[in-house]
Amino acid sequence: MKYSQFIMRGFIFVDLVLISSGSFGQMQRLRYNDEFTTYDTARYEITYEVKKVVDPSKLNDVVVDIQKLQIGKRMSKTFSYLQFQNDSLCTILEKGDGDFPSPPVGADNREIFKDFRTGELRIRERVDGIQFCYEENKPEFNWVIQNRHKVIASYPCQCASVTFRGRQYEVWFTTAIPVSAGPFKFDGLPGLILEVEDSKHHYTFTCIGLKKMTTIIPIRSQDFPCTATTREALSKFQLKRHSNPTQYYNSMGVTYATKKDGKVVINPKNFSWSYNPIELE
C-alpha cells in the first residue's frame, strides 16, 4: 500500500501556529524579503553532494541535496544550495500574486553559522513556514585519527573517526587546506573535511567542488522572522510531529489528508512520517 503526503487545498491553514506550548515563545510566519545581514566574506566555498536515507528501514529510499560551506576569517556558513535557489524564486514571487513553489525534495531546511572567535553555532531551521533559531556552544568531537589515506577532489586526505550525537562517523580531511571546518557541524581536525559518512550509510557528504575565492562573496543571512528555541525542544517537537501528523494538524484545527492506493484519506489513523534525523540524541 502506497501513501503520499499532501495538503488539500481548502483544508489547510497556512499561517501555522505550530504548538500551544510556551517552549518556542511567539512564532512568526516566514516572509520573503530582500534584506540581509552580512557577517563576513568567504575565502573558500566548498560544495558537497549530500545523500540521506529517509526511512531507516529502506536503505534505497535516498534523497540528494547540494550543500555549500562558505568559510571566512571570522565566520562560516553551511546551507542547502537547492533551498537557496528556491528562496530566490520565492523572494521574487512574494512581491506578486504567484504561488510559492514547494522546497526541492532533499533540500535541507537548516542554515548553520559558526563564529570562529567564540566557537558558537547559530542554527536556523524551518518547519511548516516557521523559522526556528537556536544557539549552542561548539560541540565536542573526540576524533581518532587513523593511518589511512586517499585522494578526494585532487587533495590528499587522511581518515578520522568519531561518535557524535548517536551516530558513528568516518571522515576524510586534508591538511593541504589548513582550515578546521567541515559540512554540517563537523570541525576540530587539522584540515578541511571533504567527506563524511556514518556507519549505517544513512548520511553521506562528498565534496564535489572546492574554490578559493578571488571575488567578494558575502557570508550573510536573509532577515526572516525568527522564533527562538533550543535544539532539544525543537528535536522533541519534530519527533512528535512525525510520529502522529494527523494529531499534530488536528491540534491546530487543521484537517490532514493523504493518499493511500490512489484514494484520498482524511485524518488517517495510526499514520506516521518517516523520520531519520542526523542527530539522534
C-alpha positions, 0 to 999 in steps of 0.5 A: 500500500502506497501513501503520499503526503499532501495538503488539500487545498481548502483544508489547510491553514497556512499561517501555522501556529505550530504548538500551544506550548510556551517552549518556542515563545511567539512564532512568526510566519516566514516572509520573503524579503530582500534584506540581509545581514552580512557577517563576513566574506568567504575565502573558500566555498566548498560544495558537497553532494549530500545523500540521506536515507529517509526511512531507516528501514529502506536503505534505497529510499535516498534523497540528494541535496547540494550543500555549500560551506562558505568559510571566512576569517571570522565566520562560516556558513553551511546551507542547502544550495537547492533551498537557496535557489528556491528562496530566490524564486520565492523572494521574487514571487512574494512581491506578486500574486504567484504561488510559492513553489514547494522546497526541492525534495532533499533540500535541507531546511537548516542554515548553520553559522559558526563564529570562529572567535567564540566557537558558537553555532547559530542554527536556523531551521524551518518547519511548516513556514516557521523559522526556528533559531537556536544557539549552542556552544561548539560541540565536542568531537573526540576524533581518532585519527587513523593511518589511512589515506586517499585522494578526494577532489585532487587533495590528499586526505587522511581518515578520522573517526568519531561518535557524535550525537548517536551516530558513528562517523568516518571522515576524510580531511586534508591538511593541504587546506589548513582550515578546521571546518567541515559540512554540517557541524563537523570541525576540530581536525587539522584540515578541511573535511571533504567527506563524511559518512556514518556507519549505517550509510544513512548520511553521506557528504562528498565534496564535489567542488572546492574554490578559493575565492578571488571575488567578494562573496558575502557570508550573510543571512536573509532577515526572516522572522525568527522564533527562538528555541533550543535544539532539544525542544525543537528535536522533541517537537519534530519527533512528535510531529512525525510520529502522529501528523494527523494529531499534530494538524488536528491540534491546530484545527487543521484537517490532514489528508493523504493518499493511500492506493490512489484514494484520498484519506482524511485524518488517517489513523495510526499514520506516521512520517518517516523520520531519520534525523542526523542527530539522534540524541 
